[in-house]
Amino acid sequence: MKTQLLRIGDDIVALHAVVTDEGVTLIDAGLPGDRRILRRALAAVGRDVSDIRGIVLTHGDSDHIGIAEWLRAEHGIPTFVHEADAGRAQGEKTPGAPGGRWRVGPTLQFLAVALRRGALRPRHLGAVRTVRDGDVLDLPGSPEIIGLPGHSPGSIAIRVPVADAIFVGDAVTTRHVLNGSAEVQVGPFSDDPDLTPESLERLRALPERAIVVGHGPIFRGTAADLLSSLGR
Ligand SMILES: [Zn+2]
């Protein structure tokens, strides 16, 4: 079977599944209420939760860890996160970063989705496995970890060549959650937004043709195309 990339959720908050003959790798874990949409998406391709071999987090923020603890506690599925974001994923408080310019409509839309999908009941991880820059994980799709500090210290790009995709989490957004802007830009709430474009340079030469973000539609192009959209 050809590797499939499932997009689960919507352009406000999405998680993704890489489906291969060896099983499923989840990239990020959405919001706490996302069990049902995960099950439905897997069922549509003839899989279920027991096919998931692991979850890789692009970073440790609460809108990306949603159902990870449920999958760990009840199904024994491990979550992998960069060591610098391990504390964040396990509930350590971090200083809030500014979100930038916002508009009422898109902000309310984000909040409505977040509420409907259980964001008020965050469940932090009881245990994680840590990864480092350069690791290639023994999971379906052989995800490769590329450090991408900026949005958070432990933000990573997850390169999955068999899916022709690189997952960049909130380093970049194609739909700003606070103002609805569809311009390709550095994600809001970044700890160090100036560091992100510099980190993205590390992806420039990679051939994958889809850059997958946590919020907004998939960017159809290479990392070099993405960088030129960012004015670099
Ligand atoms: Zn996010």
Boltz pocket constraint, residues with backbone or C-beta under 6 A from the ligand:
constraints:
  - pocket:
      binder: B
      contacts: [[A, 61], [A, 63], [A, 64], [A, 170], [A, 214], [A, 215]]
      max_distance: 6.0
